[in-house]
């Protein structure tokens, strides 16, 4: 990859930046959002965030993401409704539901609406990273993180 004029980074760094997996977190609890974002960025992911479903859908329409973390309970449009939109408009994107209100009904509805996984809050960071790695590995056919 060519170095842009005035770019002090080496070409390997620029290539790595282009290869980063992109994740969007759609979560209305700002403390949880900040925590998840930091964890994922420390793992090398490019992370964007939205505090409601409408904002999340807008961002997904303007930029391609490899994976979405969606809270089920969101203001306005709930997470399951957002999931259905993203499932139809971004079928290749992995969608993981997270909830502080787990129930069998929510889990079944999420999976039927296109969720690739369903996690309960508080989310253990190691489990979250393991699930994300497994799903991205299946999607890409490569070992994304070890």
C-alpha positions in Angstrom: 0.0 0.0 0.0 1.3 3.4 -0.9 2.1 6.0 1.8 0.1 9.2 1.5 2.0 12.4 1.3 2.7 13.6 4.8 1.6 10.3 6.4 4.3 9.4 9.0 2.9 5.9 9.6 4.5 3.0 7.9 2.7 1.1 5.2 2.2 -2.0 7.4 0.3 0.2 9.9 -1.9 1.7 7.2 -2.7 -1.8 5.9 -3.6 -3.0 9.4 -5.9 0.0 9.8 -7.8 -1.0 6.6 -8.1 -4.6 7.8 -9.6 -3.9 11.2 -13.0 -5.5 11.8 -15.7 -3.0 12.3 -18.2 -3.3 15.2 -21.1 -1.1 16.1 -22.6 -1.1 19.6 -26.2 -0.1 19.9 -26.7 0.5 23.7 -28.5 3.3 25.6 -26.7 2.8 28.9 -23.7 5.1 28.4 -21.6 3.4 31.1 -22.0 0.0 29.5 -21.5 1.5 26.0 -18.2 3.2 27.1 -17.0 0.0 28.8 -17.8 -2.3 25.8 -16.2 0.2 23.4 -13.0 0.3 25.4 -12.8 -3.5 25.7 -13.2 -3.9 21.9 -10.9 -1.1 20.9 -8.2 -2.6 23.2 -8.6 -5.8 21.2 -7.9 -3.9 17.9 -11.5 -3.6 16.6 -12.7 -0.4 15.0 -15.8 0.5 17.1 -18.7 2.9 16.5 -21.6 3.5 18.9 -25.2 4.5 18.9 -27.5 5.2 21.8 -30.7 4.3 20.2 -32.0 2.0 17.4 -32.7 4.8 14.9 -29.1 6.1 15.2 -27.7 2.6 14.9 -29.7 1.9 11.7 -28.6 5.2 10.2 -24.9 4.4 10.9 -25.3 0.9 9.5 -26.8 2.3 6.3 -23.9 4.7 5.8 -21.0 2.4 6.8 -20.3 -1.3 6.6 -19.9 -3.2 9.9 -18.8 -6.8 10.4 -20.7 -7.1 13.7 -23.4 -5.4 15.7 -23.9 -5.6 19.5 -27.5 -4.7 20.2 -29.3 -4.1 23.5 -32.8 -5.5 23.5 -34.3 -2.6 25.6 -33.7 0.6 23.7 -35.7 3.9 23.8 -38.1 4.2 20.9 -37.4 1.3 18.6 -36.5 -1.8 20.6 -33.5 -4.0 19.9 -35.5 -6.8 18.3 -37.0 -4.3 15.8 -33.6 -3.0 15.1 -32.4 -6.5 14.6 -35.1 -7.2 12.1 -34.1 -4.1 10.0 -30.4 -5.0 10.2 -31.1 -8.6 9.3 -32.9 -7.5 6.1 -30.6 -4.7 5.1 -27.3 -6.1 6.3 -27.7 -9.9 6.1 -23.9 -10.5 6.2 -23.3 -8.6 9.4 -23.2 -10.7 12.5 -25.7 -9.6 15.1 -25.4 -10.3 18.8 -28.1 -9.4 21.2 -27.3 -8.4 24.8 -29.9 -7.9 27.6 -30.2 -7.3 31.2 -33.7 -8.8 31.1 -33.2 -12.4 29.9 -36.1 -14.6 29.1 -36.7 -17.6 27.0 -39.2 -15.6 24.9 -36.6 -12.8 24.2 -34.0 -15.4 23.3 -36.3 -17.3 20.9 -37.6 -14.1 19.3 -34.0 -12.7 18.9 -32.8 -15.9 17.2 -35.8 -16.1 15.0 -35.3 -12.5 13.9 -31.7 -13.2 12.8 -29.5 -12.9 15.9 -26.3 -14.9 15.7 -26.0 -15.0 19.5 -27.7 -13.9 22.7 -25.8 -12.8 25.8 -26.9 -11.7 29.3 -25.7 -8.6 31.1 -23.5 -8.1 32.9 -21.5 -9.4 30.0 -18.3 -11.1 31.0 -15.6 -9.5 28.7 -13.8 -12.8 28.1 -17.0 -14.5 27.1 -18.0 -11.6 24.9 -14.6 -11.6 23.1 -14.8 -15.4 22.7 -18.3 -15.2 21.1 -17.2 -12.3 18.9 -14.1 -14.2 17.8 -16.1 -17.4 17.1 -18.7 -15.5 15.0 -16.2 -13.5 13.0 -14.1 -16.6 12.5 -17.1 -18.5 11.1 -18.0 -15.5 8.9 -14.5 -15.0 7.4 -13.3 -18.6 7.5 -10.1 -17.3 9.1 -8.8 -17.2 12.6 -9.5 -13.5 13.4 -8.3 -13.5 17.0 -6.5 -16.2 19.0 
